[in-house]
């Protein structure tokens, strides 16, 4: 009888041990399955504030998730142009990216409302729009095209640059071959200013400027410097014609793989990194200008600036027809307010 009891106890102990080992194995596999490596790509250089922000975000995510969520970053259009990166987000071939908001107009026309030239006067008006109901509504609207928008990073106010001469009026721009983004509002705006614009992928721009395919282009000063455009362009006119945000995007299916706790950690890391990136970007133009002594910078008088902005009435009406007057009117009303 004693031997029988002993045998039964031994079997029960063996079963318990096996169950424990099995549970431990399952837990180990579950823990391993939770590990996610985010594949992030962008079109800027490694010295750019957007790239630095992705590196910062990667550290924040790793710290907040005990290393379960990490990131691999591919800069310099390694994974495609901005448009291709957005398409890759939709297809699930890329997990995260930041792109110029102008590119998103091709995926959701409401983003064209941000491309009306001379819409924003300063950063205070920008942040009121982007961080308020209007901007957050635009990010949420990307859900319907298979993209999750999570934040607005800062590319900056865009300036006019060229390789030929000082430009102080639309007349100086007449006939110049000008590269623009693949965005019909930008193209129409520069045609209205007298230039001869055409779109080109950003990753191909340096070579095109170097070879004289284009005389002029436009973009933030810090990006101009990061991409070494100062080697082939010597004139910058400070037009501040468009504020260019960088919407930060993630593949929705990847985001839904996160646990609730990881979603919370991810969104907090994004929030912290957004503040970090904007601070970097606000200082970047000044640093870039100081680093380019051979470039001629031209500031415009209010009257000279008005000569450019006065041609944009038809462009605003064009955008209203494209996206509806409501969102345009709301942005105009918000930017017209005073205070931060």
N, C-alpha and C positions, 0 to 999 in steps of 0.2 A: 504493500500500500504506500509505504514511504517512497519507494522507488518510482511509483506511478505519479505521485504528487510532484516529486522532484523533476520528473520528465516533463510534466505539464508546465511547471514553472519555468523550466529551461526554454520550452517552446514559446511560451508567452513573452519571455525576455527577448528571445531571438526576433519574434515578430515586432515587438516594440522598438528594438534596435534598428530593424530594417525599415520600419515606418519612419523613425527619426531621420535615418540616413536619406530616405526617399524625400521627405519633406525638406531636408536641408538642401538636397540636390535641386528640387523644384524651386526653392527660394533663391538658390544661387543662380539658376537659369533665369528666373524672373528679374533678379537684380541686374544680371548681365543684359537682359533684353531692354531694360530701362535706359541703357546708355545710348545717347544720340550724338552723332557728329554732324553738325550743321555745315553744309557746303555753301559758302557765301562767295559771290562774285561781284565785281564792279568794274567800271571803265576808267577810274582815276588811277593816279600813280600811288606808290607806297608812301610818299611824303605828304599826301593830301590829308586834310582833316577827316574826310570820310573814312579813309583806310585806318587812320589812327583810332577813330571811333569804333570801328569794327573790332580792332584789337582790344580796345578797352571793354567792349561788350563781351567779347570772348572770355576775358578774365573775370568779369562780373558774373557771368553765367556759371563758369566753372566753380567759382567761390560759393555761389548761392545754392548750387545743386550737388556739392561734394564731388565735383568732377564728372557727374553723370552726363551733363550737356556741355559739349565742347564745340569748337568751330575750326574749320579749315577755310582760309581766305585766299581767293584768286583775284589779284588786281590786274590793272592794265588790259582790260578787255580779253583776258585769257579765255573766258567762257562765253565770249560774244559781245556784240554791241549792246547799248542800253536797251534797245527794242528787243533784241534777241534774249537778253537777260529776263525781261518781263515775260516773254513767251515761255522761257524755261521755267520760271516760277509757276506758270499755269500748268505746264506739262509735268512738273515735279522733278525736272532734271537739275534744277538749282533750288536750294532751300531758302536762301535769303539774298537780298540785294538792296542797294539804294540807287535810284535813277533820278534824272531831272524830271520834274513834274510835267514838263512839256511833252515828254515822251508818252506819258499816261493818257494824254488826250486822244491818242490813237486807240486806246482800249476802253476808255470811258470819257465821252465828250464833255462831261461836266468839268473836267480838269482844264479845259481850254479857258475857262473863266479866269484862271490865275495868270494867263498869258497876255492879258490886255496890257500893252505898254503904258508906262507912267501911271499905273494904278496905285502903287504903294509909295508913300512919301518917306517912310522911315521904318525901322525895325519894330517900333512899338505898334504901328498899324498892322504890320505883317503878323506879329504874334497874336494880336487880337483876333485876326481872321483865322489863322491856322490852328491855334489852340482852343478856339471857341467852337460854337455849334457848326459854323460853316465848314471849317477845315476838317473837323472830326466827322461831319456828315459825308464829306468827300471821301475820306478814308474808308468809312463804312460802306460807301457805294461800290467799292471795288469787290466786295463779296460776290456780287452778281456776275463778275467776269473771272472768278476763280483765283482771286488774289486777296490776301489779307494785308491791309495797310495798318501799321502799328505806330508810326511816328513821323514827324517832319524834321529831318536834319537840314542843315543850312549849307547851300552851295553859295549863295550870296547875291548881291546886286550885280547885274550884268552890265558890262561896259563895251563900247565899240572900239575895236582895234584894227589896225591896217599896216601895210608895209610901204605905203606910198607917200603920205603927207599928213599934216595936221588937219583934222576935220572939226569944223566949228559950226557947220550949217548943213542942211540937207543938200544944198547945191554942191558942196564939197564931195558928197557921196555919189553924185550922179554917175551911173554907168559902171561903178566898181563891182567886180565879181566878188560875191560875199557868201561865205558858208553859213548856213543856219542849221538848226536841228530839224529833224523830220517832223515838222509841225506846221500845219497850214496857216495858223494864225501868225506865227513868226515870219513865215515866207511872205504873207500878204502885207504885214507891217513894214518890212524892209523894202518891198516894192513901192509902197506908198511913200517911203522916205527917199526914193530915187535910186536905190541900189539894184543890182542884178543878182538876186539871191538864189541859192540852190541848196538842197539838203545833202549832208554827208555824215556818215558814221563818225563819231568822235575819235575812235581809235585810228582813223585814217587821216585825221586832220593835219597833224604836223607835216607829214610828207606832202600833202596837197598845198599847204602854205609854202613849204620849202621849194616846191617845184613851180610855184606861181599859178597853180590851177585856180586859186582864190587870192584876191588882194586883201580881203577883209574878213573878219569874223567877230563874234561877240561872246562874252562870258565874263565870269568873275575874275578879278585881278589875281587872286591867289591860285586859281586853277590855271590861268595863263602862265604863271610862274612855274607851278609844279610840272606842267607839261613842256616846259622849256620853249614856249612859243616866242619868248623874247629873243631867241636866236634868229628868228625869221620875221618878226614883226616889231617895229620900232616906235609905233605911235598908238597911244591909248587916249581916247576921249571919254571922260567920266560922265556918261549919260544916265546911269542908274535907271535904265529904261524898263527893266523887268527884275523883280526879285525872284530868284530861282531856288525853291526848296528842293530838298532831296527826300522824297517819301521813302521810308524804310519799309520793305515788303518781305513777307514770309509766305511760303506755300501753306495754304489752309490745312491740308491733310497733315503736314508736319506739326503744325501748331496743335492740332487736335490729338496728336499722339502724346502730348505732354499730359502729365497728371495735373489735377487741380492745383496742387502745391507748386508744381513746376511752371504752370501758366502764370501763377502769381509772381514767382521768382523771375520769370522771363520778362514780364511787363514792368516790374520794378527795375530790373537791370536796364531795360530799354529807356525808361524814364530818366534814370541816373545818367545814362550815356548820352541822351539827347541834350541835357543841360551841359555836360562836358563838351560835346561836339560843337554846340552853338558858341560856347565861350572861346573855343579854339578858332572857330571861323570868324568871329568878330575881330580877332587880332590878326588874322592871317593876311588880310589885304594890306594892312599897314606894313607888316614885315616884308611882304612880297614887293611892295613899291620901293621900300628902302633898299632891297637887294637888287634892283634893276636900274642902276644909274644911267645906263645908255638908252633907256626908253624915255621918250618925250610924253609927259602926262599933260593933258589939257583939261582944265575945268571950265565949265560953261557958265555964262551969266544967266540970270533968270530969263532974259529976253532970248538968248540963244537956245536955251532949253525949250522955251515955248515954241520956237520955230519947228522943233522936232515933234513935240507933243501935240501941237495944233493939227497935225495931219492924221491923228489917230481916231478921230470921230467915226469914220466909216468902219474902222477895225472893231471898235466897240459894238457898233450896230451889227456887224457880221457875227461877232461872238454871241450876241443876244439871240440872233436868229438860229444859231447852231445849238445853243444849250438852253435857251429860254431866258427871258429877261429877269426872272425872279432872282436867280442866284447872283447875276451881275449886279443888279440893283442893291442886293443885300451887302455884297462886298464893297461897293462904292459908298454905301451908307456907313459901314463899319470903319472904312479907312478915313472917312471924313470926320470921325469923332476925335476929340482931343484927349490927351492923357494916355498913360500906359495901360 
